[in-house]
Amino acid sequence: MSLQRINSVPFRNLFHLKNPKRYAVSRNIVGRQFATAPKRTAGGPSTLKLAILGSTLGATGGTVYSLYSNWKDGNSHKEHERSAPAVVAEFPENVKITKRFVNPKDTSGLDVTLFQFQTCPFCCKVRAFLDFMGISYKVVEVDAVLRQDIKWSAQKKVPMVLIRQRDGRYVQMTDSSAIISLIATYLNDKSTDIGELAQYYPTISFFDDNQKKKHDIMNKYFLMYRDQTPKGHSKDTEELERKWRTWADSHLVHLISPNCYQTLDEAFETFEWFSQAGEWDIHFPHWERNLMVYVGATAMWGIAKILKKRHQLSDDVRSHIYDACNKWTKELAKRNSKYMGGKQPNLADLSVFGVLSSMEGCQAFKDCVQNTNIGEWFYSVKELIQKNRGQLIRERIEGELPTMLNAAAN
Ligand SMILES: N[C@@H](CCC(=O)N[C@@H](CS)C(=O)NCC(=O)O)C(=O)O
């Protein structure tokens, strides 16, 4: 089977191929510098001899270095592994489904289980997408400290989904953007098995600028089309969508932690809200809920400081998130468009919404709504998502179900 997008993605767009190339080029420059003859000093036979000797040594050194660099590059190339998404024969034992969203209007035929932390921005992105598309799915709320429900998996990050293939086995996909692209590809043309489509999103490893080995999912911002681009899509609209999806992952998301865990008090406040939003009181025993709040808040308060430095944010962290909200709304205004997708949200809207919704109960979000124009767009996307979302059914009930929630569940 040939899918259009995989052929039309220019290789230079795939970031993992950029780095080795850049290393190769810069190392050759170093090699050439070595090969350059050393500076001449005053004439005389001994100086000439020295110069010849020097340039010979230099040239040899340069060539040896160049060969060594090429060999080393070749070797690091070999280490750029690519692996297909894992497939599990049976749904893992002892995994407790926390809740499910059931939408009778769902015609996708998909059987999706989402392993998540309720307020992780990447998980919020996936939920925003699934809800907006009206897909029914099961949720496993993972304890962020003990992580018992993902013990079976080699991948330890959330979000992660298990999706049932036609042969009854389950394909495991990680990375919020890859999950969204995979399911969006499937929804566009259901004739190909989801397990087969998942092969277009392999995990690759590469070396970053600091020679650190990293992993990522190839093609994660790309949808795969069998024959032709769907109606209403054009190269420009797709590029725009990809640009802002990437922005949500590479910029916006990094502003969340420094803004929500600035102080220890704010970190506890945020985790109390997480507990409420994730219904930790009813899905986990009391001691586990407290462990998640106290360990989580303290850890995130420390991590937020590291992240602030890593992403070169000033002490006025709010100004960065206000700038980001303004950048988004200015782009909408410039396009005279309600959503980035036009009259309807597209994957960029859902991604930006998802990331921001992860802090909806935090002071930082309230400040954004008060100090920027993000609210109008945000609540309009939220309304559509809520309208399309399936009915919530709670499964794992450990604690007391508060009367209000009980009523909502029924
Ligand atoms: N690029 C990934 C990032 C996922 C990620 O970093 N998830 C965090 C939770 S917010 C996680 O699982 N961290 C646990 C760990 O790194 O072990 C995505 O888009 O899904």
The ligand as a Gaussian input file, in Angstrom:
#p B3LYP/6-31G(d) Opt

LIG

0 1
 N        6.150000      14.352000      23.574000
 C        5.313000      13.612000      24.475000
 C        5.572000      14.084000      25.877000
 C        4.869000      13.235000      26.927000
 C        5.347000      13.546000      28.338000
 O        6.388000      14.144000      28.552000
 N        4.548000      13.130000      29.326000
 C        4.889000      13.324000      30.707000
 C        3.649000      13.686000      31.496000
 S        3.137000      15.335000      31.204000
 C        5.375000      12.016000      31.283000
 O        4.793000      10.989000      31.071000
 N        6.438000      12.076000      32.034000
 C        6.896000      10.939000      32.732000
 C        8.286000      10.544000      32.420000
 O        8.942000      11.276000      31.670000
 O        8.705000       9.501000      32.918000
 C        3.865000      13.788000      24.053000
 O        3.544000      14.716000      23.305000
 O        3.030000      12.954000      24.432000

